[in-house]
Amino acid sequence: MLQKIKKNDKVITTKFFSIADSTKDLANLLLQIQRKEAYILFTQENIDTSKDTGKYLENFLKSVVFLQSDIISEHTKKGIMEAKAKGTLTGRPRKPSYMVERAINMYHSNNFTISEITKETGISKSSLYRYLME
């Protein structure tokens, strides 16, 4: 749909949810339509971006998206700090040491390709090189 929109076109839809799954999606869609110098009309909410009230909606939605992003970020930081305070390890779990040793031994034997080592041990190429540098 967005590829076919031209300047001064108006997309007509019944409500926000019919065109976007989240506030962020809606804000991104409005931005894309705005960049094409087109408009959107939400009939159920009676909001038309070609009018002043619709322009206020665009600015308001951008603010809400930033607010949601900040809230998620703060909750994530708080959760990580609480987990660390309890002694819980955060981040991705490390591979078992026997697999790391096996990967290193396979590498040093010169009998296996990096691809074979990663398939056999489940250790990524970048992780293998990091373990080799330790």
Buried (B, 14 or more C-beta within 10 A) or exposed (E): EEEEBEEEEEBEBEEBEEBBEEBBEBBBBBEEBBEBEBBBBBEEEEBBBEEEEBBEBBEEBBEBBEEBEEEEEEEEEEEEEEEEEEEEEEEEEEBEEEBBEBBBEBBEEEEBEBEEBBEEBEBEEEBBEEBEEE
